Amino acid sequence: MTEEQPFLRNHWSYVASNVFRTILIFGFMILVWWSNSDGQADMRYYLAVVLIMFVFAVAVNVIYWLKTKYYFLEDEIVVMRTTIFRSETRIQYDRLASVNVERDIICRILNATKLSFNLTSSMNVTTAEAYIVRKKDEADRLRESLNSRMFDTVKTVKDETDESQEEAISLVDVSTWDIFLHAFIGMSTYQLLFGIVMALYSILSFYFGDGVTIFPIILFLVEFLMPAFAAFFRYYNYSIVRQGETVTVSSGFFSTRTDCFKLNKVNFVKIREPLLCRILGKSILEAEVVGTSNKNGMPLLCPLKDRDVAYSLFKDLLPEFVCDEQMSVQSRVSMVGLGFWVFLSVAVIATFAYLLVPEIPSGFGMFLNACVVLLYMLCIGWFVLAYRNRSIAMNESIVLAVTGSFDRVSNYILFDKVQFANVYSTPIQRRYGAARCRINMLSTAGATAVVTGVFNAESLERVSDTIMARIRDGRYDFRRFQ
């Protein structure tokens, strides 16, 4: 790489954003230290430390900003960093899976945009291979140029006009109330129940104990309230737009994010129905897409909406994933394994309850008894729902595996996207000709596996047989997914 070739640098908001985050972290730490000193320490000392950290953060980030150069060549992107630890990253255009748009608070104030370059790989799917920060109009033009290379499209004035009209119409109408429900009851049933129990314990300790107990409050905040609010602000102003074979998902309150991917990059589709959502007749539609660099999980195609709305969007957006075959229920031998886990759980609960009785303050005996009864009821409910929910169906191109107990998950998996399938069984299951199947695929988080319930072993072996048959007779065509 020669210095004479044209190159780009990050927008200066890159420095401002990193310095701002650094000062927030060290400022909070120093505030905690100062508060622990009961205000007796000299505040000028702490302010001097903050000033030193500010100067140090500015110097480091300015050096990184100056020493990092981006070259957009004819067939690849080259990112060169010539600091003490030198690096050179090369990204070929035909290896790009997506170019996502992220705008934190600093970028929005300074009218800048962060573009992240993601590859179709299982090694770096949760973090982008590289990113660049530019002014918003420059970033938009750069992203359009890269999208035209990835998606083999050439935009005309008419195309841009049509797209601007389409962008105003989301495929699903999502209100703020929908996002609120998605954030607070769209989580797993176990997380929801744990948050409720911790909140009740904190209230009871306030009225019947010696005061508010800080530990359950921290657990309530960390395990329930903070994830719920984080999900609300992450999916606020949600919209999903389709332009040809390309889907664009955007959302965000403080920081905005836009994910763009081709439909043929979808590995499998999930329809999640936590217990409370299922009672209310609502579902969540998600998709596993390799190359979206999504740290928060799978790309969300439809937040918590009525079941009919989610299924309608699923059939319209991804009709090739629909499987209408008759569902096969679990073998009765599955009750043996489910019963074993229920017995083990009941034994553990009884042991802990017996050990905790002497340690429980007066007035909390009823609360402990109620918790034990609730846990016993949950174990029985888990047994019943785990047996009833788990089912499987297959056609010539799709396997539909329904998993879960309280939280039912319908996994629609393309045979052509399966890496390998493993059929295994316990000694008791083998005696009755039953087994389970573990289906492995690439995913948004690197690699994932779907484990079915207990079914007839011969029917589960059809998964591997169908995959090999599609390869032999030519129905599998890798070019469909490029």
C-alpha positions as CSV (number, residue, x, y, z in Angstrom):
1,M,0.0,0.0,0.0
2,T,1.5,3.3,-1.1
3,E,1.0,6.6,0.6
4,E,0.1,8.2,-2.8
5,Q,-3.2,6.3,-3.0
6,P,-6.2,8.2,-1.8
7,F,-7.4,7.2,1.7
8,L,-10.0,8.2,4.3
9,R,-9.9,8.8,8.0
10,N,-12.5,8.6,10.6
11,H,-14.6,11.7,11.3
12,W,-13.4,13.6,14.4
13,S,-16.5,12.5,16.3
14,Y,-14.6,9.1,16.6
15,V,-12.3,10.9,19.1
16,A,-15.1,12.7,20.8
17,S,-17.2,9.6,21.3
18,N,-14.3,7.5,22.7
19,V,-13.1,10.3,25.0
20,F,-16.7,10.9,26.3
21,R,-17.1,7.2,27.2
22,T,-13.7,7.1,28.9
23,I,-14.5,10.2,31.0
24,L,-17.9,8.7,32.0
25,I,-16.3,5.5,33.2
26,F,-13.4,7.1,35.2
27,G,-15.7,9.9,36.4
28,F,-18.1,7.4,37.9
29,M,-15.3,5.5,39.6
30,I,-13.8,8.7,41.1
31,L,-17.3,9.8,42.3
32,V,-17.7,6.4,44.1
33,W,-14.3,6.8,45.7
34,W,-15.0,10.3,46.8
35,S,-18.4,9.3,48.3
36,N,-16.8,6.5,50.2
37,S,-14.4,9.0,51.8
38,D,-17.5,10.7,53.4
39,G,-16.6,13.9,51.6
40,Q,-13.4,14.4,53.6
41,A,-11.0,14.0,50.7
42,D,-9.8,17.0,48.8
43,M,-12.0,17.3,45.7
44,R,-9.2,19.1,43.8
45,Y,-7.2,15.9,43.9
46,Y,-10.0,14.0,42.1
47,L,-10.6,16.8,39.6
48,A,-6.9,16.7,38.8
49,V,-7.1,12.9,38.2
50,V,-10.1,13.5,35.9
51,L,-8.2,16.2,34.0
52,I,-5.1,13.9,33.6
53,M,-7.3,11.1,32.3
54,F,-9.0,13.5,29.9
55,V,-5.7,14.6,28.4
56,F,-4.5,11.0,28.2
57,A,-7.7,9.8,26.5
58,V,-7.6,12.7,24.0
59,A,-3.9,12.0,23.2
60,V,-4.4,8.2,22.7
61,N,-7.5,8.6,20.5
62,V,-6.0,11.4,18.4
63,I,-3.0,9.2,17.7
64,Y,-5.3,6.3,16.7
65,W,-7.3,8.7,14.6
66,L,-4.2,10.0,12.7
67,K,-2.6,6.6,12.3
68,T,-5.7,4.7,11.0
69,K,-6.3,5.0,7.2
70,Y,-9.0,3.4,5.0
71,Y,-8.3,2.5,1.4
72,F,-11.3,1.6,-0.8
73,L,-9.7,-0.2,-3.7
74,E,-11.2,-1.8,-6.8
75,D,-11.8,-5.2,-5.2
76,E,-11.2,-4.8,-1.5
77,I,-11.1,-2.5,1.6
78,V,-7.8,-2.1,3.4
79,V,-7.6,-0.7,6.9
80,M,-4.1,0.2,8.0
81,R,-3.1,1.1,11.5
82,T,0.5,2.3,12.0
83,T,0.6,2.7,15.8
84,I,3.0,0.8,18.1
85,F,1.0,-2.4,17.3
86,R,0.7,-2.2,13.5
87,S,-2.1,-4.0,11.7
88,E,-3.5,-4.3,8.2
89,T,-7.0,-5.6,7.6
90,R,-8.1,-6.6,4.1
91,I,-11.8,-7.2,3.3
92,Q,-12.8,-8.3,-0.1
93,Y,-16.1,-6.9,-1.4
94,D,-17.4,-10.3,-2.3
95,R,-16.9,-11.5,1.3
96,L,-19.0,-8.7,2.8
97,A,-22.3,-9.9,4.3
98,S,-23.6,-6.5,5.4
99,V,-22.8,-2.9,6.0
100,N,-24.7,-1.7,9.1
101,V,-25.3,1.8,10.3
102,E,-24.8,2.8,13.9
103,R,-25.3,6.3,15.4
104,D,-24.7,6.9,19.1
105,I,-25.5,10.1,20.9
106,I,-22.3,11.8,20.0
107,C,-22.6,10.9,16.3
108,R,-26.2,12.2,16.2
109,I,-25.1,15.5,17.7
110,L,-22.2,15.9,15.4
111,N,-24.1,14.6,12.3
112,A,-21.8,11.6,11.8
113,T,-22.5,7.9,11.1
114,K,-20.6,4.7,11.9
115,L,-20.5,2.1,9.2
116,S,-19.5,-1.5,10.3
117,F,-18.3,-4.0,7.8
118,N,-19.4,-7.6,8.6
119,L,-18.3,-10.8,7.0
120,T,-20.1,-14.1,6.4
121,S,-18.1,-16.0,9.1
122,S,-18.8,-17.8,12.3
123,M,-15.6,-16.4,13.9
124,N,-16.4,-12.7,14.2
125,V,-20.2,-12.5,13.9
126,T,-20.7,-10.6,17.1
127,T,-18.1,-7.9,16.3
128,A,-17.6,-6.2,13.0
129,E,-14.5,-6.9,11.0
130,A,-13.9,-3.1,10.7
131,Y,-15.7,0.1,10.9
132,I,-15.4,3.7,9.7
133,V,-17.0,6.9,11.0
134,R,-17.8,9.6,8.5
135,K,-20.1,12.6,8.1
136,K,-23.7,11.4,7.5
137,D,-24.0,12.3,3.9
138,E,-20.6,10.8,3.0
139,A,-21.4,7.6,5.0
140,D,-24.7,7.3,3.1
141,R,-23.0,7.6,-0.3
142,L,-20.3,5.1,0.8
143,R,-22.9,2.6,2.0
144,E,-24.9,2.9,-1.2
145,S,-21.7,2.2,-3.2
146,L,-20.9,-0.9,-1.1
147,N,-24.5,-2.2,-1.2
148,S,-24.4,-2.0,-5.0
149,R,-21.4,-4.2,-5.0
150,M,-22.8,-6.7,-2.5
151,F,-26.3,-6.9,-3.8
152,D,-25.4,-6.4,-7.5
153,T,-27.6,-3.4,-8.0
154,V,-27.1,-0.1,-9.8
155,K,-29.3,2.7,-8.6
156,T,-31.0,5.1,-10.8
157,V,-32.9,8.3,-9.9
158,K,-36.2,6.4,-10.4
159,D,-35.0,3.6,-8.1
160,E,-34.0,6.1,-5.3
161,T,-37.4,7.8,-5.6
162,D,-39.2,4.5,-5.3
163,E,-37.0,3.5,-2.4
164,S,-37.7,6.7,-0.5
165,Q,-41.4,6.0,-0.9
166,E,-41.0,2.4,0.3
167,E,-38.9,3.5,3.3
168,A,-41.8,5.4,4.7
169,I,-43.9,2.2,4.9
170,S,-42.9,-0.5,7.4
171,L,-44.0,-4.0,6.8
172,V,-45.5,-4.1,10.2
173,D,-47.0,-1.3,12.2
174,V,-45.3,-1.2,15.6
175,S,-46.4,1.3,18.3
176,T,-44.5,2.4,21.4
177,W,-46.9,0.3,23.5
178,D,-45.9,-2.8,21.4
179,I,-42.2,-2.1,22.2
180,F,-43.0,-1.6,25.9
181,L,-44.8,-5.0,26.0
182,H,-42.0,-6.6,24.0
183,A,-39.4,-5.3,26.5
184,F,-41.2,-6.2,29.7
185,I,-43.1,-9.4,29.0
186,G,-41.3,-10.6,25.8
187,M,-38.4,-11.9,28.0
188,S,-38.2,-15.6,29.1
189,T,-40.7,-16.8,31.7
190,Y,-37.9,-17.7,34.1
191,Q,-36.5,-14.2,33.9
192,L,-39.9,-12.6,34.4
193,L,-40.8,-14.8,37.4
194,F,-37.4,-14.2,39.0
195,G,-37.8,-10.4,38.7
196,I,-41.3,-10.6,40.2
197,V,-40.1,-12.8,43.1
198,M,-37.2,-10.4,43.9
199,A,-39.5,-7.4,43.8
200,L,-42.0,-9.1,46.2
201,Y,-39.2,-10.1,48.5
202,S,-37.9,-6.5,48.6
203,I,-41.4,-5.2,49.4
204,L,-41.9,-7.8,52.2
205,S,-38.5,-7.1,53.7
206,F,-39.4,-3.4,53.8
207,Y,-42.8,-3.9,55.6
208,F,-42.0,-7.0,57.8
209,G,-38.2,-6.9,58.2
210,D,-35.6,-4.6,59.5
211,G,-35.6,-2.5,56.3
212,V,-35.0,-2.8,52.6
213,T,-32.6,-5.7,51.7
214,I,-30.2,-4.4,49.0
215,F,-29.3,-7.8,47.5
216,P,-32.7,-8.7,46.1
217,I,-33.1,-5.1,44.8
218,I,-29.8,-5.4,42.9
219,L,-30.9,-8.7,41.4
220,F,-34.2,-7.2,40.4
221,L,-32.5,-4.3,38.7
222,V,-29.8,-6.3,37.0
223,E,-31.8,-9.3,35.9
224,F,-35.2,-7.7,35.1
225,L,-35.5,-3.9,35.1
226,M,-32.2,-3.0,33.3
227,P,-32.6,-5.6,30.5
228,A,-36.2,-4.5,30.0
229,F,-35.3,-0.8,29.7
230,A,-32.3,-1.7,27.5
231,A,-34.6,-3.6,25.1
232,F,-37.2,-0.8,25.1
233,F,-34.6,1.8,24.1
234,R,-32.9,-0.5,21.6
235,Y,-36.1,-1.4,19.7
236,Y,-37.8,2.0,20.1
237,N,-39.0,3.5,16.7
238,Y,-38.7,0.0,15.1
239,S,-39.3,-0.4,11.4
240,I,-38.7,-3.1,8.8
241,V,-38.6,-2.4,5.1
242,R,-38.2,-4.7,2.2
243,Q,-36.7,-3.6,-1.1
244,G,-36.6,-6.5,-3.5
245,E,-34.6,-9.3,-1.9
246,T,-33.1,-7.0,0.7
247,V,-34.5,-6.3,4.2
248,T,-33.6,-3.3,6.3
249,V,-34.3,-3.2,10.0
250,S,-33.8,0.0,12.0
251,S,-34.5,1.0,15.6
252,G,-33.1,2.9,18.5
253,F,-33.8,5.8,20.9
254,F,-30.5,7.1,22.2
255,S,-28.3,5.2,19.7
256,T,-29.8,4.1,16.4
257,R,-28.9,1.0,14.4
258,T,-29.8,-0.1,10.9
259,D,-29.2,-3.7,9.8
260,C,-29.4,-4.6,6.1
261,F,-29.3,-8.2,4.8
262,K,-30.4,-10.3,1.8
263,L,-33.2,-12.8,2.4
264,N,-31.0,-15.6,1.1
265,K,-28.6,-15.0,4.0
266,V,-31.3,-16.1,6.5
267,N,-30.3,-19.5,8.0
268,F,-33.5,-20.2,10.0
269,V,-36.5,-18.5,11.5
270,K,-37.7,-18.5,15.1
271,I,-41.2,-17.7,16.3
272,R,-40.9,-17.3,20.1
273,E,-43.9,-17.5,22.4
274,P,-43.1,-17.1,26.1
275,L,-45.9,-18.3,28.4
276,L,-47.5,-15.0,29.2
277,C,-47.3,-13.9,25.6
278,R,-48.8,-17.2,24.5
279,I,-51.7,-16.6,26.9
280,L,-52.2,-13.1,25.4
281,G,-52.1,-14.6,21.9
282,K,-48.9,-12.8,20.9
283,S,-45.6,-13.9,19.2
284,I,-42.1,-12.7,18.4
285,L,-40.5,-13.3,15.0
286,E,-36.7,-13.5,14.8
287,A,-34.2,-14.7,12.2
288,E,-30.7,-16.1,12.3
289,V,-28.6,-14.2,9.8
290,V,-24.9,-14.7,9.6
291,G,-22.9,-11.5,9.1
292,T,-25.1,-8.9,10.9
293,S,-22.6,-8.4,13.8
294,N,-25.4,-8.2,16.3
295,K,-24.2,-8.2,19.9
296,N,-27.8,-8.2,21.2
297,G,-28.9,-11.5,19.5
298,M,-30.8,-12.4,16.5
299,P,-32.2,-9.8,14.1
300,L,-35.8,-9.0,15.1
301,L,-38.2,-9.2,12.2
302,C,-41.3,-8.5,14.3
303,P,-41.5,-7.5,18.0
304,L,-44.3,-8.7,20.3
305,K,-47.5,-8.6,18.2
306,D,-50.7,-10.6,17.8
307,R,-49.9,-14.1,16.6
308,D,-51.8,-13.6,13.4
309,V,-49.7,-10.5,12.6
310,A,-46.4,-12.2,13.2
311,Y,-47.4,-15.3,11.2
312,S,-48.7,-13.2,8.3
313,L,-45.4,-11.3,8.2
314,F,-43.5,-14.5,8.3
315,K,-45.4,-16.0,5.4
316,D,-45.2,-12.8,3.3
317,L,-41.5,-12.2,4.0
318,L,-40.0,-15.7,4.0
319,P,-42.5,-18.1,2.3
320,E,-39.8,-20.6,1.5
321,F,-39.5,-21.3,5.2
322,V,-43.1,-22.2,5.7
323,C,-43.8,-25.8,6.6
324,D,-47.5,-27.0,6.7
325,E,-46.8,-30.7,7.3
326,Q,-48.5,-32.7,10.1
327,M,-46.7,-32.3,13.4
328,S,-45.4,-35.5,15.1
329,V,-45.7,-35.6,18.9
330,Q,-43.1,-36.9,21.3
331,S,-42.7,-40.6,22.1
332,R,-44.0,-41.6,25.5
333,V,-40.6,-42.7,26.6
334,S,-39.7,-39.0,26.8
335,M,-41.6,-38.9,30.1
336,V,-38.9,-40.9,31.7
337,G,-36.2,-38.2,31.1
338,L,-38.6,-35.4,31.9
339,G,-39.7,-37.2,35.1
340,F,-36.1,-37.6,36.2
341,W,-35.4,-33.9,35.9
342,V,-38.6,-33.1,37.8
343,F,-37.7,-35.5,40.6
344,L,-34.1,-34.1,40.8
345,S,-35.5,-30.5,40.9
346,V,-38.0,-31.3,43.6
347,A,-35.3,-32.9,45.7
348,V,-33.0,-29.9,45.4
349,I,-35.8,-27.5,46.3
350,A,-36.8,-29.5,49.3
351,T,-33.2,-29.6,50.5
352,F,-32.7,-25.9,50.2
353,A,-36.0,-25.2,51.9
354,Y,-35.1,-27.4,54.8
355,L,-31.7,-25.7,55.2
356,L,-33.1,-22.2,54.9
357,V,-35.9,-22.6,57.5
358,P,-33.6,-21.8,60.5
359,E,-32.2,-18.7,58.7
360,I,-35.5,-17.1,57.7
361,P,-36.5,-14.1,59.8
362,S,-39.8,-14.1,61.6
363,G,-42.6,-13.1,59.3
364,F,-41.0,-14.6,56.3
365,G,-42.2,-18.2,56.8
366,M,-45.3,-17.8,54.7
367,F,-43.2,-16.3,51.9
368,L,-40.8,-19.2,52.0
369,N,-43.7,-21.7,51.9
370,A,-45.4,-19.9,49.1
371,C,-42.1,-19.9,47.1
372,V,-41.6,-23.6,47.7
373,V,-45.2,-24.4,46.6
374,L,-44.7,-22.2,43.5
375,L,-41.5,-24.0,42.6
376,Y,-43.2,-27.4,42.9
377,M,-46.1,-26.1,40.7
378,L,-43.5,-24.8,38.2
379,C,-41.8,-28.2,38.0
380,I,-45.1,-30.0,37.3
381,G,-46.0,-27.3,34.8
382,W,-42.7,-27.7,33.1
383,F,-43.2,-31.5,32.8
384,V,-46.6,-31.1,31.2
385,L,-45.7,-28.4,28.8
386,A,-42.3,-29.9,27.8
387,Y,-44.1,-33.1,26.8
388,R,-47.0,-31.3,25.0
389,N,-45.1,-28.6,23.2
390,R,-42.1,-30.4,21.7
391,S,-43.0,-31.7,18.2
392,I,-41.4,-32.0,14.7
393,A,-42.4,-31.9,11.1
394,M,-40.5,-32.1,7.8
395,N,-41.1,-31.6,4.1
396,E,-38.6,-31.8,1.2
397,S,-36.8,-28.6,2.1
398,I,-37.7,-27.5,5.7
399,V,-37.6,-29.1,9.1
400,L,-39.9,-27.5,11.7
401,A,-38.7,-28.3,15.3
402,V,-40.9,-27.0,18.2
403,T,-38.9,-26.8,21.4
404,G,-39.3,-25.4,24.9
405,S,-41.8,-25.8,27.7
406,F,-43.0,-22.5,29.3
407,D,-41.4,-20.6,26.4
408,R,-42.4,-22.3,23.1
409,V,-40.0,-21.8,20.2
410,S,-40.9,-22.8,16.6
411,N,-37.6,-23.3,14.6
412,Y,-38.0,-23.3,10.8
413,I,-34.7,-24.6,9.4
414,L,-33.7,-25.0,5.8
415,F,-32.0,-28.3,5.1
416,D,-29.5,-26.6,2.9
417,K,-28.3,-24.4,5.8
418,V,-27.6,-27.3,8.2
419,Q,-23.9,-27.9,8.9
420,F,-24.5,-31.3,10.5
421,A,-27.2,-33.3,12.4
422,N,-26.5,-35.7,15.2
423,V,-29.0,-38.3,16.3
424,Y,-28.4,-39.7,19.8
425,S,-30.3,-41.5,22.5
426,T,-30.0,-42.8,26.1
427,P,-30.0,-46.5,26.9
428,I,-33.7,-46.4,27.8
429,Q,-34.6,-44.5,24.6
430,R,-32.6,-46.9,22.4
431,R,-34.6,-49.8,23.9
432,Y,-37.8,-48.3,22.6
433,G,-36.4,-47.1,19.3
434,A,-36.5,-43.4,20.3
435,A,-33.8,-40.7,20.0
436,R,-33.1,-36.9,19.9
437,C,-31.6,-34.9,17.1
438,R,-29.1,-32.0,17.5
439,I,-29.1,-29.8,14.4
440,N,-26.1,-27.5,14.1
441,M,-25.9,-24.3,12.0
442,L,-24.1,-21.0,11.6
443,S,-25.9,-18.2,13.5
444,T,-25.8,-14.5,14.4
445,A,-23.8,-15.4,17.5
446,G,-21.3,-17.7,15.7
447,A,-22.8,-21.2,15.8
448,T,-26.0,-22.5,17.3
449,A,-27.8,-25.8,17.7
450,V,-31.5,-26.8,17.9
451,V,-32.1,-29.9,20.0
452,T,-35.4,-31.7,19.3
453,G,-37.6,-33.6,21.7
454,V,-37.7,-37.4,21.8
455,F,-39.1,-39.0,18.7
456,N,-38.9,-42.2,16.7
457,A,-35.2,-42.6,15.7
458,E,-35.9,-43.5,12.1
459,S,-37.9,-40.3,11.6
460,L,-35.1,-38.2,13.0
461,E,-32.5,-39.9,10.8
462,R,-34.5,-38.5,7.8
463,V,-32.9,-35.1,8.6
464,S,-29.4,-36.4,7.6
465,D,-30.8,-38.6,4.8
466,T,-32.7,-35.6,3.2
467,I,-29.6,-33.4,3.4
468,M,-27.4,-36.0,1.6
469,A,-30.2,-36.7,-0.9
470,R,-30.5,-33.0,-1.8
471,I,-26.7,-32.9,-2.4
472,R,-26.7,-36.0,-4.6
473,D,-29.6,-35.1,-6.8
474,G,-28.6,-31.5,-7.3
475,R,-31.4,-29.8,-5.4
476,Y,-28.8,-28.2,-3.1
477,D,-27.3,-25.2,-4.9
478,F,-24.8,-23.1,-2.9
479,R,-25.2,-20.2,-5.5
480,R,-28.7,-19.5,-4.1
481,F,-27.1,-18.2,-0.9
482,Q,-24.3,-16.1,-2.2
